[in-house]
Amino acid sequence: MNDSKTYQLSFLDHMSCNTEVNIQVLIPDQVVRLRSRLIGVDPGVTIILELGADEYWHKAKDFMLNGQELIIRIVKSDGADANLLAFKSKIQRIEHNSASWLLIHYPEELQKVALRHQYRIPINIGAEITLADTDNEDDGSEIEAVTGVLRDISIKGGAFVSPWVDTIVSDTDYLLKVVILPDMETIVIPITIRNMVSIKHDENQCQYGFSINSSQEKAEMIVQRLLLCHLLTLE
C-alpha cells in the first residue's frame, strides 16, 4: 500500500468508539440508508459496527447478508477540524453471540474531506431558495421558490446555481432549503445573498454566493450533514 493510502486510512484506524456511522446498502432500484455507531477497528482486517434495531434496520434485514456491498460515511470530529470519511465495503458477517455487531471488511481505500472554516468544498445537491420571513407582508417582496443546485459549501457560506431571476437581490435575507436523506428531512438554512455572477458559457444561469446566518456550532452541524448527504455517491 502506498504512503498516501496509508495516511488516509490512518484516520479510520484512530476513529473514536461510538462515532456515528451512516450506512448505505447498495441495492438496485432501492435506497436503503441506516445509522449505526463504531464499536472498533482491527486495522487492515475488520471494522465492527453496532447492529441497529430501529424500523429502518428491521426493513433492511433481508438485505444484510454476507458479501452485501455497502457505502460507509463517517464524520471524525474530535480534532480541531472535522474530517468526513467515506468508503466502499462488504459485510463479513453478523455477530449475535456476545453482542449485536455488524462486521465489515476493512477498505482498500477511502475518500476524506477536511471540513475547515474557510475552505469551500464542491458538492452537488438539489436545493431551493425562498424569501426569509418578513413582518412586511405588503412590501411586494414575495417570491416563489427558486430551484437550483448547491455547488459548494463551507461553514461561512457557499454557492447556489439556478436560472437568473429578478427577485433575488444582493444583501437580502433568504432561506436555503435542502432535503436530506434518509429521513427526507428538510434542512432550512438562513442565508444572505452576497453576490451574483453569471455562469460562463451559459448566460441564462447565475451563481449566487451567500453567507450562512447561524452560530458557528449550528453552521458546522449543517455543513457536516450536507457533506454526508453528498459525499461519495459510489453507484
N, C-alpha and C positions, 0 to 999 in steps of 0.2 A: 504494500500500500504506500502511495507517495506521501510526502510530508504534508501537502495541502489537505488531502483527505483525512489524514491522521489528526491534524489540527482541528478540522471541522467536527470530526467525531468525538473529540475530547470534550466538547460542550455537552454531548449526550452522556458521556461516561460520568461526568460530575454533576448531573442533574439531581436536584434535591428530591428526596422521597416526598410523596403526597402532592407533587406538582400536578396540576390539572392537565389532562391529555385529551385531545379531540381525535376521534377515530372516524374515518370514512371507509365503509365496506364497499369494495369495488364490485358492483353487481350490475349487469346490463339492464338498462331501462328503469333503474330504480336509484333513488338517493337514500342511502342508509347512513346516518351520522349518529355517533354515540359519544358520550362523555365518560371519562374514566380518570384514574389518578395513577401516578407512577409508584410502584412498590419497590422496584430496584432494577439495577443494570448489571449484567455479567458481561463486561466488555468483550466484544468480538463474538459473543455466543448468543445471549438471550436478553430480552427486555421483558420484565414482569409488570403487568398492569392489573389493576383491580377489575374483576368481573362484575359489571353492574347488575342492578336488579330492578331498574325502573321500567316503565312501559316501553321505552324505545329498545332496551335490551331484550325485553320479552318478545317484541315483534321481530327482532333480528336473530333470534336463537336458531332458526333453521338454517341460517347462512354462516353461523360461526363454527366452521369445520376446519380441520387440519388442512393447511395448504391454501386457505382462502386469502386472497390478496387484500391488503389494507393500505390506506394512507394515514400516516400519523402526523399530527401537528401539535407542537408544544411551545408554550411561552416560558422561557427561562428568565426570570426577573429578579433574581436575588443579588444582582450586582448593580453597578452604577447605571448601566444601560440594559434594557431588556433585549433578549435575543429570541427570535422566533425560529424554531426548527421544524423541518418537515421532511419526511422520507417515506419511501415505499417499503413494505414488509409483508410477511405471510405468517399466518397462525402456525405455531409449532404444536401446541396442544392446550387444552383447557384443563386446569387443575382444580379438583373438588375435594381433595383429601384433607389437608390441614387448613386450607382456606380456599376461597373462590378467586382464582387467579387466571388471567389470560396471558399465556406465554407466546411471544412472537420472536421471529428471527431478528438478530442484530443486523442492521442495514449495512450495505456495502458503501453507501454514500448518502449524504443528506444535503439539503439546502438550508442556509442560515441567513436571516435578515436581522441586522442590528437596528434596534429602534432607538434612534438618537433624537434629541430635541430639535435640531435644526435640519437634519437630513431628511429630504423628501424621498419617499420610496414609491417607485412606479407600481401602480395597481390598475385593475380594470374591472370595476364593479358598477352595475347599473344603479342610478340614483335619480332623485328629483329635487328641485328647489321650489319652495313656496315662500311667500312673504311671511315674515315673522308677525306674531300677534301685535295688533296696534289698538290703541284706545280710540283712534280717529277713524271710525268706520266709513265716514263720508268724505275722506280726503282723496278718493279716486285712485288709491294705490293698490286696489285688489288685483292680484294676478292669478292666472291659472297655473297649475303645476307645470314646471318646465322639466321635461325628461331628458336625461343625458347620461354621461358616464363619468365616474370619479376616476381621474387619471393618475394622480399621485397624492400622497398624504404624509403629513408629519404631525408632531404634537402641536406645532404652531399653526398649521393650515394646510392647504392643498390646492388642487386644480380640478375644476369641473368643466367638461366639454359638452356643448349642446349647440343646436342651431341658434343663430343670432335671434334675440328677442329684444324689443324696445323697452319692455317693462322691467328688465333687470338693469340696475344702475349702480355705479360705484358708491362706496361709503354708505351703503344701506344694509340693514339687518335682514337676514333671511333664515329659513330653516332648510337644512340639507337632510333628506330622508333616505335611508338605506335599509333594505330588507336583509336581515341576517339569518342564514341557515344554521342549524337545522330547525329551529323553533319558529321560523318565519316571523320573527320579531322585527318590528321597525324601529331602528335607532334614529332618533331625531336630534340633529346636531345644530345648535345655534351658531350662525356664521355671519361674517360681514364681508361683502364683496369689496375687494381692494383694487382690482384692475381687470381689464377686459382686453384680450389680444386676439386678433383674427388668426385662424389656422392657415399656415402656408399651404398652397395648392388647393384650398377649399374655402372660398370666400364666404360660404354660407354657414361655416362653423366658427364658433368662438370659444376660447378658453377663458374661463372666469377664475381668477385667483382669489382665494378667500382666506381669512383668518378664522380660527375657532374661538368662540366666545365662551370658554369654560375654564374652570380651575385646572391647573396642571395635572392633578391627580385624575380628574374626570376625563381630561383630554387623552391621557396615557391609556386609560381603560378603553376609550372609544377606538383609538388607533390600533391597539392590540387586537380588538375584536374584528375590526375591518381587515387587518392583515391576516388573521386566522381564517377569515372567510375567503380571502383571495389566494393565500399562499399555496403554491404547488397544486395546480389543477392537473394532476397526473393521469389524465384519462387516456 
